[in-house]
Amino acid sequence: MGYLEKENSLIQRDGEGKLLPVELTLELLDDKPKIKVTPLTKGDLQELFANPDSEDEIIRRNIISPEYTEEEFKFIKPTMYGAIKMALLSLSTDSSQEDMQKSTVKALLDKKKDLTQI
């Protein structure tokens, strides 16, 4: 199958236009648990990068199972949060979780380097 085929180039939706959930393995965690999410849309990604303060809400609303309340999500463990975020971003940008993690670490190191040169 090629990328230009609609099954590969479009986010899958049901007959009513709602995003179809996808089961993801959290590859960055030792026991590799599975969660169910809806992919981030272009609008979600734009909002995420334009308004970093909305990150928690955007990620939480795209998690289908396990379902977290807003209050519960405030107390999610950082390791779980990072694994969910990497998995969701990798799904939504067609990259592997490992590549997503590497590029994130590189960006953070580059930013740290820039800050030390000030």
C-alpha positions as CSV (number, residue, x, y, z in Angstrom):
1,M,0.0,0.0,0.0
2,G,1.2,3.4,-0.9
3,Y,1.0,6.7,1.1
4,L,-1.3,8.2,-1.5
5,E,-4.0,5.6,-1.0
6,K,-6.8,7.1,1.0
7,E,-6.6,4.5,3.7
8,N,-3.0,5.6,4.4
9,S,-3.3,9.4,3.8
10,L,-6.5,10.2,5.7
11,I,-7.4,9.9,9.4
12,Q,-10.0,7.2,9.6
13,R,-13.5,8.3,10.5
14,D,-16.8,6.6,10.9
15,G,-19.9,7.3,8.8
16,E,-20.8,10.3,11.0
17,G,-17.4,11.8,10.6
18,K,-16.1,11.0,14.1
19,L,-12.5,9.9,14.5
20,L,-12.1,6.2,14.8
21,P,-10.1,5.1,17.9
22,V,-6.7,3.4,17.5
23,E,-5.1,1.0,19.9
24,L,-1.5,1.9,20.6
25,T,1.3,0.1,22.4
26,L,3.2,2.4,24.8
27,E,6.6,1.3,23.5
28,L,8.5,3.5,25.9
29,L,7.3,1.7,29.0
30,D,8.8,-1.6,30.1
31,D,5.6,-3.6,30.2
32,K,4.3,-2.2,26.8
33,P,0.7,-1.5,27.9
34,K,-1.9,-0.7,25.3
35,I,-4.2,2.4,25.3
36,K,-6.9,3.5,22.9
37,V,-6.7,7.0,21.5
38,T,-8.0,9.1,18.6
39,P,-5.3,10.6,16.5
40,L,-4.5,14.3,16.8
41,T,-6.0,16.3,13.9
42,K,-4.1,19.1,12.1
43,G,-6.1,21.5,14.2
44,D,-5.0,19.7,17.4
45,L,-1.4,19.8,16.3
46,Q,-1.6,23.5,15.4
47,E,-3.2,24.3,18.8
48,L,-0.6,22.2,20.6
49,F,2.3,24.1,19.1
50,A,0.6,27.5,19.2
51,N,-0.6,27.2,22.8
52,P,1.6,24.8,24.9
53,D,-0.6,25.6,27.9
54,S,-3.4,23.5,26.3
55,E,-1.2,20.4,25.9
56,D,-2.7,18.5,28.9
57,E,-6.3,19.0,27.7
58,I,-5.5,18.1,24.1
59,I,-3.8,14.9,25.1
60,R,-6.4,14.0,27.7
61,R,-9.4,14.4,25.3
62,N,-7.7,12.1,22.8
63,I,-7.3,9.3,25.2
64,I,-10.3,6.9,24.9
65,S,-9.2,4.1,27.3
66,P,-8.3,4.3,30.0
67,E,-10.5,7.3,30.5
68,Y,-9.1,10.0,32.8
69,T,-11.0,12.8,34.4
70,E,-9.5,16.3,34.3
71,E,-8.7,16.0,38.0
72,E,-7.1,12.5,37.6
73,F,-5.0,13.7,34.7
74,K,-3.4,16.3,36.9
75,F,-1.8,13.5,38.9
76,I,-0.7,11.2,36.1
77,K,2.8,10.0,36.6
78,P,5.4,11.8,34.4
79,T,6.6,8.5,32.9
80,M,3.1,7.5,31.8
81,Y,2.4,11.0,30.6
82,G,5.6,11.1,28.5
83,A,4.8,7.6,27.0
84,I,1.3,8.6,26.1
85,K,2.4,11.9,24.6
86,M,5.1,10.2,22.5
87,A,2.7,7.5,21.3
88,L,0.0,10.0,20.4
89,L,2.4,12.3,18.6
90,S,4.1,9.5,16.7
91,L,0.7,8.2,15.6
92,S,-0.4,11.6,14.5
93,T,2.8,12.4,12.6
94,D,3.5,9.0,11.0
95,S,6.7,8.5,12.9
96,S,7.9,5.8,15.3
97,Q,7.8,6.4,19.0
98,E,11.5,5.9,19.2
99,D,12.2,8.5,16.5
100,M,9.8,10.9,18.2
101,Q,11.6,10.5,21.5
102,K,15.0,10.9,19.8
103,S,13.9,14.1,18.1
104,T,12.4,15.5,21.3
105,V,15.6,14.8,23.3
106,K,17.7,16.4,20.5
107,A,15.5,19.5,20.5
108,L,15.7,19.8,24.3
109,L,19.5,19.4,24.2
110,D,19.8,22.0,21.5
111,K,17.6,24.4,23.5
112,K,19.8,23.8,26.6
113,K,22.9,24.5,24.5
114,D,21.4,27.7,23.2
115,L,20.5,28.8,26.8
116,T,24.0,28.2,28.0
117,Q,25.4,30.5,25.3
118,I,23.5,33.5,26.5
